[in-house]
Amino acid sequence: MTTPTNSSAATLEKLVALCKRRGFVYQSAEIYGGLNGVYDFGHLGYLLKENIKQSWKQAITTTEPNIVFLDGSLLGAADVWKASGHVEHFSDPMVDCMNCKHRYRTDDVDLERACPHCGKKAWTAARQFNMMFQTNLGAAADQASVAYLRPETAQSIFINFKNVLSTYRVKVPFGIAQIGKAFRNEITPKQFLFRMREFEQMELEWFCKPENSAYYFERWSQARKDFFSSIGINPERIRLRPHEKNELSHYSVACNDVEYRFPFGWKELEGIAHRGNYDLSQHSKFSGKDLGVYDEETKQTYLPDVVESSVGVDRLFLTLLFDAYYEDVVDNETRVVLRFSPKIAPIKAAIMPLTKKQTEAAEKIYADLRRKGYQIQFDESGSIGKRYRRQDEIGTPVCFTYDFDSENDHKVTARNRDTLTQERIAIDQLEQYLDAMLKNR
């Protein structure tokens, strides 16, 4: 066995193929030609997303313990989105090619040149396209029945602010966090999971006194940047970029983006926004309900400022794939490996009998570790080399092989995904081995 020669060679095409081949992600409605910008996640994809979400929840509650969670509805009343500014502002400029009818975001195409699809220069004038999905509630399809699929999870937090404040007896400063689906009718979904029409968000709204908002904006900006390194992403590919004034959203006082260096450039992973009291003020105005907080010290009522952090589960999923993907040359053969951090990896370990004769004994080890809550696989199909390659490709950190010596020495061979080193581990020490691996990485 030779030491692997490492080279990160991730491309979007390779990741799409790997995700389909190993069951991470499938094109939604593929047997009907596919639904553009919508994807289904297989077993490994589901497990990876769950690990991402658990890591996020742990990270935010470690930064600040005074956080409660909410699971808001996907449908939102029209008045909610009028108050938030989405009906007026949540749009992208688009153009159409009058020759081939292809539609583009204006920032995705050079209007001084011909259409990249048909080669003709025949553009319509740019116009705004609202990205919210509109529907109607009930049998009547009139203005009174209009509702929207939420384009973000934040507004359900703001409209439930007073409910949370009164029922959980939390005090400012505190946070309300939510993980859930959002929907945006993107003009041109692209780059696989990077820009989708149906996606999942992890958002935190941190409510604080106005005089403390600048402090919390900086605190959360740094904490959220650090999070990505904590789940194994290369810190050299991460940066924190402040927004210029002309980039700020209509609700933002300030905003920092955590960006990752993809093969197609630096792109946003997470936004940390100082929203001021815009949202609570708007919902107070439109609903006629007082959303202020009474301050016992000053004996006055005020609207808290909000610092928001928002990251897409699916975009982070794609980032982890890009960051973890390597092609190694081992014994003159190319090996594809996903070098996930063990705590993010969908499968923590694989149990492998060397031959069919060891299957029963290996299955007992597998069943025991499964009962103890470890997400592991039992893999007995094919040569041991092929099984190693299969586990490398899905990011499994360690493989335990039950071999001819195991019955006598009560040990298995632990083979490390990244270094390819092998060591003998006592079967009754496997739980401690896995715990140490998950704790240290």
TABELPE-V319807 format. One record per pair of residues at least 12 apart in sequence whose C-alpha atoms are under 10 Angstrom apart, sorted by the first residue. I is the first residue (numbers start at 1). J is the second residue. Records with the same first field share a line. If there is no record, write none. Layout:
# TABELPE-V319807
I->J + J
This chain:
# TABELPE-V319807
1->330 + 331 + 420 + 421
2->329 + 330 + 331 + 332 + 419 + 420
3->328 + 329 + 330 + 331 + 418 + 419 + 420 + 421
4->327 + 328 + 329 + 330 + 331 + 332 + 333 + 334 + 335 + 418 + 419 + 420
5->326 + 327 + 328 + 329 + 330 + 331 + 332 + 334 + 335
6->326 + 327 + 328 + 329 + 330 + 335 + 337 + 418
7->325 + 326 + 327 + 328 + 329
8->322 + 323 + 324 + 325 + 326 + 327 + 328 + 336 + 337
9->263 + 322 + 323 + 325 + 326 + 327 + 328 + 336
10->262 + 263 + 321 + 322 + 323 + 324 + 325 + 326 + 327 + 336
11->262 + 263 + 264 + 322 + 325
12->191 + 192 + 193 + 262 + 263 + 264 + 318 + 321 + 322
13->191 + 192
14->322 + 325
15->192 + 318 + 321 + 322 + 325
16->191 + 192 + 193 + 318 + 321
18->321 + 336 + 393 + 394
19->41 + 42 + 44 + 45 + 321 + 393 + 394
20->41 + 42
21->393
22->42 + 43 + 44 + 45 + 390 + 391 + 393 + 394
23->40 + 41 + 42 + 43 + 44 + 45 + 46 + 394
24->40 + 41 + 42 + 43 + 44 + 45 + 46 + 47 + 48 + 49 + 346 + 394
25->39 + 40 + 41 + 42 + 43 + 44 + 45 + 46 + 192 + 193
26->38 + 39 + 40 + 41 + 42 + 45
27->39 + 40 + 41 + 192
28->40 + 41
35->197
36->186 + 188 + 189 + 190 + 192 + 196 + 197
37->184 + 185 + 186 + 187 + 188 + 189 + 190 + 191 + 192 + 193 + 194 + 195 + 196 + 197 + 198 + 199
38->189 + 192 + 193 + 195 + 196 + 197 + 198 + 199
39->192 + 193 + 196 + 197 + 198 + 199 + 314
41->314
43->346
44->345 + 346 + 347 + 394
45->314 + 317 + 346
46->346
47->344 + 345 + 346 + 347 + 375
48->313 + 317 + 320 + 340 + 343 + 344 + 345 + 346 + 347
49->200 + 313 + 314 + 316 + 317 + 344 + 345 + 346
50->313 + 344 + 346
51->231 + 343 + 344 + 345 + 346
52->202 + 231 + 313 + 314 + 316 + 317 + 320 + 343 + 344 + 345 + 346
53->179 + 201 + 202 + 313 + 344
54->343 + 344
55->227 + 228 + 230 + 231 + 343 + 344
56->179 + 202 + 203 + 224 + 227 + 228 + 231 + 311 + 313
57->69 + 177 + 178 + 179 + 202 + 204
59->223 + 224 + 226 + 227 + 230 + 231
60->175 + 177 + 204 + 220 + 223 + 224 + 227 + 309
61->175 + 177
62->223
63->219 + 220 + 223 + 224
64->173 + 174 + 175 + 206 + 220
65->174 + 175
66->170 + 171 + 172 + 173 + 174 + 175 + 176 + 206
67->170 + 173 + 174 + 175 + 176 + 177 + 204 + 205 + 206
68->164 + 168 + 170 + 174 + 175 + 176 + 177 + 178 + 204
69->157 + 164 + 175 + 176 + 177 + 178 + 179 + 204
70->153 + 156 + 157 + 160 + 164 + 176 + 177 + 178 + 179 + 180
71->153 + 156 + 157 + 177 + 178 + 179 + 180
72->150 + 153 + 154 + 155 + 156 + 157 + 159 + 160 + 178 + 179 + 180 + 181
73->149 + 150 + 153 + 156 + 180 + 181
74->148 + 149 + 150 + 151 + 152 + 153 + 156 + 180 + 181 + 182 + 183
75->133 + 134 + 135 + 137 + 147 + 148 + 149 + 150 + 151 + 156 + 182
76->134 + 135 + 146 + 147 + 148 + 149 + 150 + 151 + 155 + 156
77->137 + 144 + 145 + 146 + 147 + 148 + 149 + 150
78->134 + 135 + 143 + 144 + 145 + 146 + 147 + 148 + 149
79->146 + 147 + 148 + 283 + 286 + 287
80->147 + 148 + 150 + 155 + 156 + 158 + 159 + 282 + 283 + 286 + 287
81->132 + 147 + 148 + 150 + 151 + 155 + 283
82->282 + 283 + 286
83->155 + 278 + 279 + 280 + 281 + 282 + 283 + 284 + 285 + 286 + 287
84->154 + 155 + 158 + 250 + 251 + 278 + 279 + 280 + 281 + 282 + 283 + 286
85->250 + 251 + 279 + 282
86->130 + 131 + 132 + 150 + 151 + 152 + 250
87->130 + 131 + 132 + 148
88->130
89->128 + 129 + 130 + 131 + 249 + 250
90->128 + 129 + 130 + 131 + 132 + 151 + 184 + 249 + 250
91->127 + 128 + 129 + 130 + 131 + 132 + 184 + 185 + 186 + 187
92->105 + 106 + 107 + 126 + 127 + 128 + 129 + 130 + 131 + 186 + 187
93->105 + 106 + 107 + 125 + 126 + 127 + 128 + 129 + 130 + 187
94->106 + 107 + 108 + 109 + 124 + 125 + 126 + 127 + 128 + 129 + 187 + 188
95->107 + 109 + 111 + 123 + 124 + 125 + 126 + 127 + 128 + 129 + 187
96->115 + 122 + 123 + 124 + 125 + 126 + 127
97->114 + 115 + 116 + 117 + 118 + 119 + 120 + 121 + 122 + 123 + 124 + 125
98->115 + 120 + 121 + 122 + 123 + 124
99->115 + 117 + 118 + 119 + 120 + 121 + 122 + 123
100->115 + 117 + 118 + 119 + 120 + 122
101->117 + 118 + 122 + 123 + 124
102->115 + 116 + 117 + 118 + 123 + 188
103->115 + 123 + 124 + 187 + 188
104->126 + 186 + 187 + 188 + 189
105->126 + 127 + 128 + 129 + 186 + 187 + 188 + 189
106->126 + 127
108->188
111->123 + 124 + 125 + 126
129->185 + 186 + 187
130->184 + 185 + 186 + 187
131->151 + 183 + 184 + 185 + 186 + 187 + 197
132->147 + 148 + 149 + 150 + 151 + 152 + 182 + 183 + 184 + 185 + 186 + 197
133->147 + 148 + 149 + 150 + 151 + 183 + 184 + 185 + 186 + 197
134->146 + 147 + 148 + 149 + 150 + 185
135->147 + 148 + 149
136->148
148->183
149->181 + 182 + 183 + 184
150->181 + 182 + 183 + 184
151->181 + 182 + 183 + 184 + 185 + 197 + 198 + 199 + 201
152->180 + 181 + 182 + 183 + 184 + 199 + 200 + 201 + 202 + 203 + 310
153->177 + 178 + 179 + 180 + 181 + 182 + 183 + 200 + 201 + 202 + 203 + 204 + 310
154->176 + 177 + 178 + 179 + 201 + 202 + 203 + 204 + 205 + 279 + 308 + 309 + 310
155->205 + 279 + 280 + 283
156->178
157->175 + 176 + 177 + 178 + 203 + 204 + 205
158->176 + 205 + 279 + 280 + 281 + 282 + 283 + 291 + 306
159->279 + 280 + 283 + 284 + 287 + 291
160->176 + 291
161->175 + 176 + 205 + 207 + 280 + 291 + 292
162->280 + 289 + 290 + 291 + 292 + 293
163->291
164->176
165->291 + 293
171->207 + 208 + 293 + 295
172->206 + 207 + 208 + 209 + 293 + 295 + 304
173->206 + 207 + 208 + 209 + 212 + 213 + 216 + 304 + 305 + 306
174->205 + 206 + 207 + 208 + 306
175->204 + 205 + 206 + 207 + 208 + 306 + 307 + 308
176->203 + 204 + 205 + 206 + 207 + 308
177->202 + 203 + 204 + 205 + 206 + 308 + 309 + 310
178->201 + 202 + 203 + 204 + 205 + 310
179->200 + 201 + 202 + 203 + 204 + 310 + 311 + 312 + 313
180->199 + 200 + 201 + 202 + 203 + 312 + 313
181->198 + 199 + 200 + 201 + 202 + 312 + 313
182->196 + 197 + 198 + 199 + 200 + 201 + 312
183->196 + 197 + 198 + 199 + 200
184->196 + 197 + 198 + 199
185->197 + 198
186->198
191->264 + 318
192->314 + 315 + 318
193->312 + 313 + 314 + 315 + 316 + 317 + 318 + 319
194->267 + 268 + 269 + 312 + 314 + 315 + 316 + 317 + 318 + 319
195->312 + 314 + 315
196->314 + 315
198->314
199->312 + 313 + 314 + 315
200->311 + 312 + 313 + 314 + 315
201->310 + 311 + 312 + 313 + 314 + 315 + 316
202->270 + 309 + 310 + 311 + 312 + 313
203->270 + 271 + 272 + 308 + 309 + 310 + 311 + 312
204->272 + 306 + 307 + 308 + 309 + 310 + 311
205->272 + 273 + 274 + 275 + 305 + 306 + 307 + 308 + 309 + 310
206->220 + 274 + 275 + 304 + 305 + 306 + 307 + 308 + 309
207->276 + 277 + 303 + 304 + 305 + 306 + 307 + 308
208->276 + 277 + 303 + 304 + 305 + 306 + 307
209->276 + 277 + 293 + 295 + 302 + 303 + 304 + 305 + 306
210->276 + 277 + 302 + 303 + 304 + 305 + 306
211->304 + 305
212->304 + 305
213->274 + 275 + 276 + 304 + 305 + 306 + 307
214->253 + 254 + 274 + 276 + 305 + 307
215->307
216->274 + 306 + 307 + 308
217->254 + 255 + 256 + 272 + 273 + 274 + 275 + 306 + 307 + 308 + 309
218->256 + 272 + 274 + 307
219->307
220->256 + 272 + 273 + 307 + 308 + 309
221->240 + 241 + 242 + 255 + 256 + 257 + 258 + 270 + 271 + 272 + 273 + 307 + 308 + 309
222->240 + 256 + 258 + 272
224->240 + 257 + 258 + 270 + 271 + 272 + 309 + 310 + 311
225->238 + 239 + 240 + 256 + 257 + 258 + 259 + 269 + 270 + 272
226->238 + 258
228->258 + 260 + 269 + 270 + 316 + 319 + 320
230->341 + 343 + 441
231->320 + 340 + 341 + 342 + 343 + 344 + 345 + 441
232->320 + 323 + 324 + 339 + 340 + 341 + 342 + 343 + 344 + 441
233->260 + 319 + 320 + 321 + 322 + 323 + 324 + 339 + 340 + 341
234->260 + 261 + 320 + 323 + 324
235->260
236->260 + 261
237->259 + 260 + 261 + 262 + 266 + 323
238->258 + 259 + 260 + 261 + 262 + 266 + 267 + 268 + 269
239->256 + 257 + 258 + 259 + 260 + 261 + 266 + 267 + 268 + 269
240->256 + 257 + 258 + 259 + 260 + 268 + 269 + 270 + 271 + 272
241->255 + 256 + 257 + 258 + 259 + 268 + 271
242->254 + 255 + 256 + 257 + 258 + 271 + 272 + 273
243->255 + 256 + 257 + 271 + 273
244->256
248->273
249->273 + 275
250->275 + 278
251->273 + 274 + 275 + 276 + 277 + 278 + 279
252->272 + 273 + 274 + 275 + 276 + 277 + 278 + 306 + 307 + 308
253->273 + 274 + 275 + 276 + 277 + 278 + 307
254->272 + 273 + 274 + 275 + 276 + 307
255->271 + 272 + 273 + 274 + 275 + 307 + 308 + 309
256->268 + 270 + 271 + 272 + 273 + 274 + 309
257->269 + 270 + 271 + 272 + 273 + 309 + 310
258->270 + 271 + 272 + 311
259->271
260->316 + 319 + 323
261->319 + 322 + 323
262->318 + 319 + 322 + 323
263->322
268->311 + 312 + 315 + 316
269->310 + 311 + 312 + 313 + 315 + 316 + 319
270->309 + 310 + 311 + 312 + 315 + 316
271->308 + 309 + 310 + 311 + 312
272->307 + 308 + 309 + 310 + 311
273->306 + 307 + 308 + 309 + 310
274->305 + 306 + 307 + 308 + 309
275->305 + 306 + 307 + 308
276->303 + 304 + 305 + 306 + 307 + 308
277->302 + 303 + 304 + 305 + 306 + 307
278->303 + 304 + 305 + 306
279->303 + 304 + 305 + 306
280->292 + 303 + 304 + 305 + 306
281->303 + 304 + 305
284->303
290->302 + 303
291->303 + 304
292->304
320->338 + 339 + 340 + 341 + 344 + 345
321->338 + 339 + 340 + 394 + 395
322->338
323->338 + 339 + 340
324->337 + 338 + 339 + 340 + 341 + 395
325->337 + 338 + 339 + 340 + 393 + 394 + 395
326->338 + 339 + 393
327->393
328->418
330->420
334->389
335->388 + 389 + 390 + 392 + 393
336->389 + 390 + 391 + 392 + 393 + 394 + 395
337->389 + 390 + 391 + 392 + 393 + 394 + 395 + 396 + 397 + 417 + 418
338->391 + 392 + 393 + 394 + 395 + 396 + 397 + 417 + 418
339->392 + 393 + 394 + 395 + 396 + 397 + 417 + 418
340->394 + 395 + 396 + 397 + 417 + 418 + 441
341->395 + 396 + 397 + 437 + 438 + 440 + 441
342->395 + 396 + 397 + 398 + 434 + 437 + 438 + 439 + 440 + 441
343->397 + 437 + 438 + 439 + 440 + 441
344->395 + 396 + 438 + 441
345->375 + 394 + 395 + 396 + 397 + 438
346->375 + 376 + 394 + 395 + 396 + 397
347->374 + 375 + 376 + 377 + 391 + 394 + 395 + 396 + 397 + 398
348->374 + 375 + 376 + 377 + 395 + 396 + 397 + 398 + 399 + 434 + 437 + 438
349->366 + 369 + 374 + 375 + 376 + 377 + 378 + 391 + 395 + 396 + 397 + 398 + 399 + 400 + 414 + 415 + 416 + 417 + 434
350->366 + 375 + 376 + 377 + 378 + 379 + 380 + 387 + 388 + 391 + 396 + 397 + 398 + 399 + 400 + 401 + 414 + 415
351->363 + 364 + 365 + 366 + 367 + 369 + 376 + 377 + 378 + 379 + 380 + 398 + 399 + 400 + 401 + 402 + 412 + 414
352->365 + 366 + 377 + 378 + 379 + 380 + 381 + 384 + 387 + 388 + 399 + 400 + 401 + 402 + 403 + 412 + 413
353->378 + 379 + 380 + 381 + 384 + 400 + 401 + 402 + 403 + 404 + 412
354->379 + 380 + 382 + 383 + 384 + 400 + 401 + 402 + 403 + 404
355->380 + 381 + 382 + 383 + 384 + 401 + 402 + 403 + 404
356->380 + 381
357->403 + 404
358->380 + 401 + 402 + 403 + 404 + 406 + 407
359->378 + 379 + 380 + 402 + 403
361->402 + 403 + 406 + 407
362->378 + 379 + 380 + 400 + 401 + 402 + 403 + 406 + 412
363->378 + 379 + 380 + 402
365->378 + 400 + 402 + 427 + 428 + 430
366->378 + 379 + 400
368->431
369->430 + 431 + 434
372->431
374->431 + 434 + 435
376->396 + 398 + 399
377->391 + 396 + 399
378->399 + 400
379->391 + 399 + 401
380->401
384->401
387->399
388->415 + 416 + 417 + 420
389->417
391->417
392->416 + 417 + 418
393->417
395->417 + 418
396->416 + 417 + 418
397->415 + 416 + 417 + 418 + 434 + 437 + 438
398->413 + 414 + 415 + 416 + 417 + 418 + 420 + 422 + 434 + 437
399->412 + 413 + 414 + 415 + 416 + 417 + 422
400->412 + 413 + 414 + 415 + 416 + 422 + 423 + 424 + 425 + 427 + 430
401->413 + 414 + 415 + 424
402->414 + 427
406->424 + 425 + 426 + 427
409->424 + 425 + 426 + 427
410->424 + 425 + 426 + 427 + 428
411->423 + 424 + 425 + 426 + 427 + 428 + 429 + 430
412->424 + 425 + 426 + 427 + 430
413->425 + 426 + 427
414->426 + 430 + 433
